[in-house]
Amino acid sequence: TLSSITMAARPTMTVGDAAPEWTRLPQLNTSRAPTEVIFATDEWFAICSNLNNAEPPQFDPNAFDSEGKVMDGWETRRKREAGHDWCIIKLGLAGIIRGFEVDTSFFTGNQVPRISIQAAASPTIEMPPWYGTP
């Protein structure tokens, strides 16, 4: 029945599934290293630095703060015009990116349908004026 369905349950691996090899490599964006959000277009519902949390996402139905419902992820307002939200994250560790995990657990109906990842090795981050002010 519909009443017995658990929405947004964290995905689990079944017997016989093998985690990708890259999951055993060091995590380059983690709150345990000096990872920093340089810019985010919108942090209306939940801050972008939540993307750097090394722990699995949690959901507390009773957790609220002065901004509203506490979400364990980056959540922006719905867009009313063309375009998309994006962010720049300076990784805490240098390395080669072998894989990328996107976990939309607990985002029901408002998760993005797709993402894009771009990376660059840069000793400094200088944002062009057309990026706007963080």
C-alpha positions as CSV (number, residue, x, y, z in Angstrom):
1,T,0.0,0.0,0.0
2,L,1.1,3.6,-0.4
3,S,1.0,4.2,3.3
4,S,3.8,1.7,3.8
5,I,6.2,3.3,1.3
6,T,9.2,5.1,2.9
7,M,10.1,8.2,0.9
8,A,13.7,9.3,0.4
9,A,15.2,6.3,2.2
10,R,19.0,6.3,2.0
11,P,20.0,4.0,-0.9
12,T,21.6,0.8,0.3
13,M,23.8,-1.7,-1.5
14,T,22.5,-5.2,-1.8
15,V,24.5,-8.4,-1.4
16,G,26.7,-8.9,-4.4
17,D,27.0,-5.1,-5.2
18,A,30.6,-3.9,-5.1
19,A,31.4,-0.3,-4.3
20,P,33.3,1.5,-7.0
21,E,37.1,1.4,-6.5
22,W,37.3,5.2,-6.1
23,T,35.1,5.1,-3.0
24,R,38.2,3.7,-1.1
25,L,40.3,6.7,-2.1
26,P,40.7,9.8,0.1
27,Q,37.8,12.3,0.0
28,L,39.1,15.6,-1.4
29,N,36.1,17.8,-0.3
30,T,35.5,17.2,3.4
31,S,34.8,19.2,6.5
32,R,38.0,17.5,8.0
33,A,40.2,19.4,5.5
34,P,40.2,23.2,4.9
35,T,37.6,23.0,2.1
36,E,35.9,26.3,1.5
37,V,32.8,27.5,-0.4
38,I,34.0,30.4,-2.5
39,F,30.7,31.3,-4.1
40,A,27.1,30.0,-4.2
41,T,24.3,31.6,-6.2
42,D,21.7,30.8,-3.6
43,E,21.7,29.4,-0.1
44,W,18.0,30.2,0.8
45,F,17.0,26.9,2.4
46,A,20.3,25.2,3.2
47,I,24.0,26.3,3.0
48,C,26.3,25.1,0.3
49,S,29.0,24.0,2.7
50,N,26.7,21.1,3.6
51,L,28.1,19.5,0.3
52,N,31.4,19.1,2.2
53,N,30.0,17.0,5.0
54,A,31.9,13.7,5.2
55,E,29.1,12.0,7.2
56,P,26.0,10.4,5.6
57,P,23.1,12.8,5.4
58,Q,20.6,12.8,8.3
59,F,17.0,13.9,8.4
60,D,15.3,15.2,11.6
61,P,11.7,16.0,11.0
62,N,11.7,18.3,14.1
63,A,14.8,20.3,13.3
64,F,14.1,23.9,12.6
65,D,16.2,27.1,12.9
66,S,15.5,30.8,12.3
67,E,15.5,30.1,8.5
68,G,13.0,27.3,8.7
69,K,13.5,23.5,8.2
70,V,17.0,22.3,8.7
71,M,18.2,20.3,5.6
72,D,21.4,18.2,5.4
73,G,22.4,19.3,1.9
74,W,22.5,22.4,-0.3
75,E,19.0,23.6,-1.1
76,T,18.2,26.7,-3.1
77,R,15.0,28.4,-4.0
78,R,13.1,27.3,-7.0
79,K,14.1,29.3,-10.1
80,R,11.5,31.4,-11.7
81,E,13.7,32.5,-14.6
82,A,16.1,30.7,-16.9
83,G,19.4,29.5,-15.6
84,H,20.6,27.3,-12.8
85,D,22.2,27.4,-9.4
86,W,25.9,26.8,-9.1
87,C,28.8,27.0,-6.6
88,I,32.6,27.1,-6.5
89,I,34.2,24.9,-3.9
90,K,37.9,25.1,-3.1
91,L,38.9,21.6,-2.1
92,G,40.8,21.0,1.1
93,L,43.2,18.5,-0.5
94,A,44.8,18.5,-4.0
95,G,44.4,15.4,-6.0
96,I,42.9,13.7,-9.0
97,I,39.1,13.3,-9.0
98,R,38.3,9.7,-9.8
99,G,34.6,9.8,-8.9
100,F,31.9,12.0,-7.6
101,E,29.0,11.1,-5.3
102,V,25.7,13.0,-5.5
103,D,23.4,12.0,-2.7
104,T,19.9,13.4,-2.8
105,S,18.6,11.5,0.2
106,F,15.7,13.3,1.9
107,F,15.2,15.7,-0.9
108,T,11.8,14.5,-2.1
109,G,10.4,16.2,-5.2
110,N,12.9,19.1,-5.2
111,Q,16.1,17.4,-6.1
112,V,17.8,18.4,-9.3
113,P,17.3,16.2,-12.4
114,R,20.9,16.4,-13.4
115,I,24.2,18.0,-12.4
116,S,27.4,19.1,-14.0
117,I,30.9,19.0,-12.5
118,Q,33.8,21.1,-13.6
119,A,37.3,21.2,-12.0
120,A,40.5,23.2,-12.3
121,A,43.9,23.1,-10.6
122,S,44.6,26.7,-9.5
123,P,46.9,28.0,-6.8
124,T,44.6,31.0,-6.4
125,I,41.0,31.7,-7.2
126,E,40.3,35.0,-8.9
127,M,36.7,35.5,-9.8
128,P,36.0,37.6,-12.9
129,P,33.8,40.6,-12.3
130,W,30.9,39.1,-14.2
131,Y,30.6,36.3,-11.5
132,G,29.2,38.8,-9.1
133,T,30.1,39.3,-5.5
134,P,30.0,36.3,-3.1
